[in-house]
Amino acid sequence: MRSDRILLAHGSGGTMMKELIEEVFVAEFGDESLKRMDDAAALDLPPGRLAFSTDTYVVSPLVFPGGDIGRLAVCGTVNDVATSGARPLYLSVGFILEEGLPIEDLRSILVSMRDAAAEAGVRIVTGDTKVVERGHGDGVYINTAGVGALPAGVDLSGSHCRPGDVLLLSGTLGDHGIAVISTREGLSFSTDIRSDAAPLNHLVAAVLAAAPDVRCFRDPTRGGLASTLNELASASGVSITVEERDVPVHDQVRGACEMLGYDVFQVANEGKMVAVVPAGQAEAALAAMRSAPYGEDAAIVGAVAESPAGKVYVRTAFGATRIMDMLVGEQLPRIC
């Protein structure tokens, strides 16, 4: 590389951009489709339906305990595709780079993306790069899009929840949001809090194999569990009640939320999955979650009822019941 930092010329379409793509992006990702340097990747697809999702990541800071923007971008889109019941196959990546970003910082992000993709079993096959002036991009923004193969007969939707169904959560709440905000604001806690960013496609596949009548999966990212469950209750026209004492939360996260005035049910997660399953398959689904990577803290945390439609409640440890409100406004900006 002729420069150790991103320059506007790296987005010009000329020789410096070619150098950046070949010596940084292609060198770190290493996929054969990328090495061809074509404008589009030619891919093998299985017969049947496809699932497709896209997301954009603007997290600040770029690096935080347990991950960085690169791992977040890969895991987030892999998980979005997986919630449909599909097997994620391919990712595209689009980068908006700020002039002045150190090349080594970019390489570190790409290595993180490469490793997360390998863990998920997906290929990064195409991408794009743009460069903006210093002061206009905050380092790097990343867009990812994902394609997955959807098996015949799989039709998961937030509108499929039914009275009597059971609610499962794959692990502890709030880890990502608190890890990011504590790093951003320079807060210190007695115990390290790390982001939960992780690819959950293998966990989803395990649950589907054990509980084939799963109604839906959702990853409770921005807005946390509260927003996710309110969306499900509204889409299905049902009521959902969460048992607060059954929801796994790390003590340090709970303490940080109390100190900062956050509702842990509204804090973002990037490596957790919600599943709604028929009651008769709940134990099988729970066992599958706990045996899968990142599911060791999984728990049954609630149930679905018929009415009042569209409402979500929390039954506290003291036996009282309160409404679990959907997040209003922006609790933690730039969290993903």
ZIFEN-V539143 format. One record per residue. N is the residue number from 1. OMEGA is omega in whole degrees, 0 to 359 (none if undefined). D_FIRST is the distance of its C-alpha to the first C-alpha in Angstrom with 1 decimal. Layout:
# ZIFEN-V539143
N&OMEGA&D_FIRST, N&OMEGA&D_FIRST
This chain:
# ZIFEN-V539143
1&180&0.0, 2&178&3.8, 3&177&5.4, 4&177&6.8, 5&177&9.2, 6&176&10.2, 7&177&11.4, 8&179&14.3, 9&178&12.5, 10&176&10.6, 11&189&14.3, 12&186&15.5, 13&182&15.7, 14&187&13.9, 15&181&11.0, 16&176&8.4, 17&178&10.4, 18&178&10.6, 19&179&6.9, 20&183&7.3, 21&185&10.6, 22&188&10.1, 23&180&7.4, 24&186&8.7, 25&182&12.2, 26&181&13.6, 27&182&12.2, 28&182&14.0, 29&171&17.0, 30&182&17.6, 31&182&20.6, 32&178&21.9, 33&178&22.6, 34&182&19.0, 35&179&17.9, 36&178&20.4, 37&176&18.4, 38&179&21.9, 39&178&23.0, 40&178&25.3, 41&174&25.7, 42&191&28.9, 43&172&30.5, 44&181&33.6, 45&176&35.9, 46&177&39.2, 47&177&42.4, 48&185&43.8, 49&176&42.4, 50&170&38.9, 51&185&37.8, 52&180&35.1, 53&176&33.6, 54&180&30.9, 55&181&29.9, 56&188&27.5, 57&184&26.3, 58&188&26.1, 59&175&27.0, 60&3&26.8, 61&181&25.6, 62&180&22.6, 63&182&23.5, 64&181&27.1, 65&178&29.3, 66&181&29.3, 67&176&26.2, 68&184&23.6, 69&180&23.0, 70&178&21.3, 71&180&24.3, 72&183&26.6, 73&180&25.4, 74&183&25.8, 75&182&29.1, 76&181&30.5, 77&174&30.3, 78&182&31.3, 79&178&34.4, 80&177&35.3, 81&183&35.5, 82&181&37.4, 83&178&40.0, 84&186&41.3, 85&182&42.0, 86&173&39.3, 87&181&37.0, 88&184&33.4, 89&189&31.5, 90&175&28.4, 91&164&26.1, 92&179&24.0, 93&176&21.5, 94&184&20.7, 95&166&18.3, 96&186&18.9, 97&177&16.2, 98&174&17.0, 99&180&15.1, 100&178&14.2, 101&177&13.7, 102&179&11.6, 103&181&8.8, 104&175&10.8, 105&178&13.9, 106&179&12.8, 107&180&12.1, 108&178&15.5, 109&180&17.1, 110&177&16.0, 111&178&17.3, 112&177&20.4, 113&179&20.8, 114&182&20.4, 115&179&23.0, 116&178&25.4, 117&178&25.3, 118&179&26.2, 119&180&28.9, 120&183&30.4, 121&178&30.1, 122&179&28.3, 123&171&25.5, 124&195&22.6, 125&180&22.9, 126&182&21.6, 127&181&19.8, 128&180&18.7, 129&171&16.3, 130&178&17.4, 131&178&16.3, 132&184&19.1, 133&177&19.8, 134&180&19.6, 135&183&22.9, 136&185&23.4, 137&178&21.7, 138&176&22.1, 139&181&18.7, 140&167&18.8, 141&182&21.6, 142&169&21.9, 143&174&24.4, 144&172&25.4, 145&184&28.2, 146&177&30.0, 147&178&32.5, 148&179&35.1, 149&183&38.1, 150&182&41.4, 151&177&44.3, 152&177&47.6, 153&179&50.0, 154&181&47.5, 155&182&48.1, 156&181&47.0, 157&175&47.5, 158&178&48.2, 159&185&51.4, 160&181&52.8, 161&183&53.8, 162&176&57.5, 163&182&60.1, 164&178&60.4, 165&183&56.7, 166&182&54.8, 167&178&51.6, 168&176&49.1, 169&190&46.0, 170&179&43.4, 171&189&42.9, 172&181&42.8, 173&165&42.3, 174&186&40.1, 175&184&37.5, 176&183&34.4, 177&181&35.8, 178&177&37.0, 179&182&33.8, 180&184&31.7, 181&180&34.3, 182&177&34.9, 183&182&31.3, 184&185&31.0, 185&179&34.2, 186&179&33.8, 187&177&36.9, 188&179&37.9, 189&185&40.2, 190&179&42.1, 191&179&40.4, 192&175&36.7, 193&184&36.4, 194&176&33.5, 195&178&32.5, 196&184&34.0, 197&185&31.1, 198&174&31.7, 199&186&32.1, 200&181&35.8, 201&179&36.2, 202&176&37.8, 203&179&40.2, 204&180&41.2, 205&179&41.9, 206&180&44.0, 207&179&46.1, 208&179&46.7, 209&183&47.9, 210&184&50.3, 211&188&51.4, 212&181&51.3, 213&175&52.9, 214&178&50.3, 215&182&50.6, 216&168&47.1, 217&171&44.0, 218&173&42.1, 219&186&39.2, 220&184&40.3, 221&180&37.1, 222&183&37.6, 223&174&41.2, 224&182&41.6, 225&183&44.6, 226&180&46.9, 227&180&45.2, 228&183&44.8, 229&176&48.4, 230&176&49.7, 231&180&47.8, 232&180&49.4, 233&179&52.9, 234&183&52.7, 235&184&51.5, 236&182&54.2, 237&182&57.0, 238&173&57.5, 239&179&57.7, 240&176&55.4, 241&180&56.4, 242&176&54.1, 243&187&55.6, 244&184&53.8, 245&181&54.8, 246&183&53.2, 247&181&49.7, 248&177&47.3, 249&176&45.6, 250&182&44.2, 251&182&46.3, 252&177&43.4, 253&177&42.4, 254&179&46.0, 255&179&46.3, 256&179&43.2, 257&179&44.5, 258&181&47.9, 259&184&46.4, 260&180&44.2, 261&179&46.9, 262&170&45.1, 263&184&46.8, 264&178&45.0, 265&181&46.0, 266&182&43.9, 267&186&40.7, 268&176&37.7, 269&178&36.9, 270&178&33.9, 271&179&35.2, 272&181&38.9, 273&172&41.0, 274&175&44.5, 275&173&46.8, 276&186&50.2, 277&173&52.5, 278&184&56.2, 279&183&58.1, 280&180&59.2, 281&186&55.6, 282&182&54.4, 283&177&54.8, 284&179&53.1, 285&180&50.2, 286&179&50.0, 287&179&50.1, 288&177&47.3, 289&185&45.1, 290&180&45.9, 291&183&45.0, 292&175&41.6, 293&178&38.3, 294&181&38.3, 295&187&41.9, 296&180&43.8, 297&182&45.0, 298&181&46.2, 299&167&49.6, 300&190&52.2, 301&181&52.2, 302&184&54.4, 303&181&56.5, 304&177&57.1, 305&185&60.4, 306&186&62.0, 307&358&62.5, 308&187&61.9, 309&175&59.4, 310&183&56.0, 311&177&56.4, 312&184&54.5, 313&172&56.2, 314&172&55.6, 315&186&58.4, 316&179&58.0, 317&180&58.9, 318&177&62.2, 319&177&63.2, 320&179&62.6, 321&177&60.7, 322&178&58.4, 323&172&56.3, 324&184&52.6, 325&170&51.2, 326&180&48.1, 327&175&45.5, 328&181&46.2, 329&185&43.4, 330&179&40.2, 331&182&40.7, 332&181&37.1, 333&176&34.6, 334&184&31.0, 335&178&31.9, 336&none&29.9
